[in-house]
Amino acid sequence: MSSSFDRHAVHGIELFFDPVGGRIDCVTIDREDGSAALRPLHKAPWVASAEALPDTISLVERRLAGDFFCAPFAIRPGHPIHGWSANGTWIAEDVSSDAIGTLTAIYRLQEDILGARLIKQLTLHPGHPFLYQRHCFSGGQGHLPIGHHAMIRVPGGARLSFSEKRFGTAPNDPVESDPQRGRSLFAYPQRFQSLSRIRTAAGKEVDARDYPFDQGHEDIVVLAEAGSRIGWSAALARADGFLFFALKDARRLPETVLWMSNGGRHYAPWLGRHSCVLGIEEVATSCHANGRFESTAEVSEEGLATGLVLGEDDLDIAYGFGAIPAPPGWTEVADIQPSRTILVLRDIGGDTITLPFDGTHFGF
């Protein structure tokens, strides 16, 4: 791993953080049996091969990997794609460990975002297969869509499941509309009640709970939370050997964007080689309301936050993700129940796995 990364590790888990662009480049989670460790996060092929790319491509795409925080989320005039939080410089403020070995690393974004100061906190607990993240804004002014941009790659396929959602949408416009540059499969815009029945542009339906479900396409859908305080997402990748899961404060991040990047872009640096990639992006954006990746109001007509309103109070966003080996016999995560000290994952068949957990991160 390049020396430009900051390494943080405790017993059972380590991460590599890139202060330039602020991405969690890699997370490694040890297996209890000592076999090959889990590395659930995706790294773009041009990053893995250290390919040189022109500066005309945004830094976040040149270094596309892992997870990063977006502020503003998506595209907004006057900001690089996904904001300075994903393209700027993060300055280390403090790294500390407590008496039981819990490690906390704190970073400050050098650039302001709409006048706001942004702090990142990364926490690892010994024996927890989970990375706890917190971002805190202070000051500033304006309305700001935000989101986490975790990515996994599942060439062997994954079964997707989520906390209860009200509905799903596809934005107004296809991700790729020019057939010379790429292909999108879905019909845009549309609203749906289940990932199992998403309309395609050809008038058919696909079941997107099993990903990938096609080849050579680039698509995005947005799932709106039904009202849980803590939302969750899970991807059971049995063939690839892991179960990825993420938790969030759903009051701050009330939508989940699924970016289905499966070889559907023909232009550089994608060149059809970015395949079987799934972004599981926990966000606050108005795209669930009007089909566009814009934010113009604090709360949509659906009653969901579409971003943060800066300057009223200090604003913090709690999130985290983890992974365990794919449990034998499991077919789909049916529920994830956090509490103050444990996290219980349940398969649709009734089996459960209990993990150590710091529920205080989410206010338990």
C-alpha positions, -999 to 999 in steps of 0.1 A, spaced: 0 0 0 13 35 -9 30 55 18 7 83 10 -21 65 28 -28 67 65 -30 33 81 -52 28 111 -56 -7 127 -68 -25 158 -72 -62 165 -92 -77 137 -96 -47 113 -75 -22 95 -82 6 70 -61 28 47 -73 64 43 -62 87 15 -60 123 28 -61 135 -8 -97 131 -17 -107 116 16 -115 81 6 -114 49 27 -93 32 0 -93 -3 16 -107 -20 47 -93 -54 57 -113 -76 82 -96 -107 97 -114 -140 97 -117 -158 130 -102 -190 115 -71 -172 102 -79 -177 65 -76 -150 39 -89 -117 52 -120 -100 38 -115 -69 16 -151 -60 6 -145 -26 -9 -141 -20 -47 -112 -4 -64 -115 8 -100 -92 -11 -125 -73 21 -134 -66 27 -97 -55 -9 -91 -31 -7 -120 -18 28 -111 -28 40 -145 -20 77 -152 -51 97 -160 -54 134 -171 -63 161 -146 -94 168 -168 -109 138 -150 -120 147 -115 -98 135 -87 -126 114 -72 -129 95 -105 -92 92 -110 -89 76 -76 -122 58 -75 -122 32 -47 -137 22 -14 -159 48 3 -159 85 4 -182 113 18 -199 135 -7 -208 171 1 -225 182 -21 -237 148 -33 -236 144 -71 -232 174 -93 -237 211 -82 -224 242 -101 -192 256 -86 -182 223 -70 -163 193 -83 -184 162 -87 -193 149 -51 -178 181 -37 -145 190 -20 -151 164 7 -143 138 -21 -117 159 -40 -100 181 -14 -73 177 12 -80 162 47 -56 173 75 -50 149 104 -60 166 137 -56 137 161 -52 99 164 -58 84 198 -65 51 215 -84 45 248 -77 19 276 -94 -9 257 -77 -2 224 -104 16 206 -88 39 179 -102 72 168 -87 93 139 -100 128 134 -94 148 102 -104 183 91 -112 192 55 -89 220 43 -115 235 20 -148 250 33 -181 238 19 -206 267 15 -186 283 43 -188 253 66 -160 235 84 -162 197 81 -146 172 105 -143 135 98 -141 109 126 -131 73 119 -134 48 148 -122 11 150 -131 -11 180 -110 -42 186 -129 -73 175 -156 -53 157 -158 -61 119 -172 -26 114 -159 9 106 -177 36 125 -178 70 107 -190 104 117 -190 137 99 -197 170 116 -204 204 99 -201 237 118 -210 271 104 -217 278 68 -249 288 51 -272 271 25 -288 238 17 -264 209 11 -272 174 -3 -248 148 13 -240 111 11 -217 82 17 -204 65 -15 -194 29 -5 -187 5 -34 -184 -32 -36 -176 -55 -65 -196 -88 -68 -186 -107 -100 -202 -138 -84 -235 -119 -77 -251 -106 -46 -286 -107 -30 -296 -72 -19 -319 -63 11 -327 -32 30 -346 -17 59 -382 -10 50 -385 15 22 -415 36 12 -409 35 -26 -381 37 -51 -375 60 -81 -353 63 -111 -342 99 -120 -356 119 -149 -327 111 -172 -308 79 -180 -273 77 -167 -260 71 -202 -283 84 -230 -258 84 -260 -254 49 -273 -220 59 -286 -209 65 -251 -228 40 -231 -261 22 -222 -287 25 -195 -312 -4 -191 -340 11 -170 -369 33 -180 -363 69 -168 -381 84 -149 -402 58 -130 -415 51 -95 -417 16 -81 -426 -2 -49 -401 -31 -51 -366 -37 -65 -381 -69 -78 -401 -51 -105 -382 -23 -122 -393 -14 -157 -367 -13 -185 -366 10 -215 -375 -20 -236 -408 -24 -217 -398 -55 -197 -392 -59 -159 -361 -70 -140 -356 -82 -105 -327 -60 -92 -326 -78 -59 -300 -101 -75 -272 -81 -89 -258 -82 -115 -289 -91 -135 -277 -80 -170 -245 -70 -188 -232 -37 -203 -254 -12 -185 -251 18 -161 -281 26 -140 -292 44 -108 -322 40 -85 -331 57 -53 -348 40 -23 -366 61 3 -367 51 39 -401 42 55 -394 59 88 -369 38 108 -345 58 129 -316 35 119 -316 23 83 -296 -6 70 -284 -21 37 -270 -56 30 -254 -74 1 -249 -112 5 -222 -121 -20 -220 -159 -14 -198 -167 -44 -174 -140 -35 -174 -150 2 -187 -120 21 -217 -103 36 -214 -65 34 -237 -44 56 -241 -7 63 -260 12 90 -270 49 91 -288 76 110 -319 76 86 -330 110 99 -299 125 83 -296 100 54 -331 90 45 -324 76 10 -302 48 -4 -289 53 -39 -279 22 -58 -253 28 -85 -253 -2 -108 -221 1 -128 -218 -29 -150 -197 -22 -180 -221 3 -194 -196 32 -201 -175 30 -232 -154 62 -228 -122 68 -208 -114 58 -181 -143 34 -179 -139 17 -213 -164 -10 -205 -141 -26 -178 -159 -12 -147 -182 -41 -142 -202 -59 -114 -197 -28 -93 -225 -17 -69 -225 16 -51 -246 14 -19 -248 51 -12 -266 64 19 -277 99 11 -299 129 17 -309 143 -17 -341 154 -34 -338 130 -63 -364 107 -47 -389 136 -49 -385 151 -84 -362 126 -102 -333 150 -103 -300 150 -84 -306 185 -70 -317 198 -37 -338 229 -33 -357 224 0 -350 211 35 -379 186 34 -396 171 3 -433 167 -1 -427 131 11 -415 145 45 -379 133 39 -348 154 44 -332 164 11 -300 176 26 -286 196 55 -294 233 62 -260 247 73 -255 273 99 -285 266 122 -266 242 145 -236 219 144 -247 189 123 -233 154 126 -240 124 104 -235 89 119 -228 60 95 -208 28 93 -202 -4 74 -187 -38 80 -184 -73 65 -183 -109 77 -177 -141 58 -208 -152 39 -226 -174 65 -232 -210 52 -268 -216 41 -278 -180 42 -297 -167 12 -309 -131 21 -305 -108 51 -340 -103 64 -332 -79 93 -304 -61 111 -311 -51 147 -286 -28 165 -286 -22 202 -261 -6 226 -237 -35 227 -246 -60 200 -257 -62 164 -280 -90 153 -282 -101 117 -310 -124 107 -313 -145 75 -347 -150 58 -346 -186 69 -344 -175 106 -307 -181 115 -290 -152 133 -255 -140 139 -246 -117 168 -217 -93 165 -201 -69 191 -213 -34 184 -210 2 197 -246 14 196 -237 46 213 -224 57 179 -260 58 167 -274 72 199 -284 39 218 
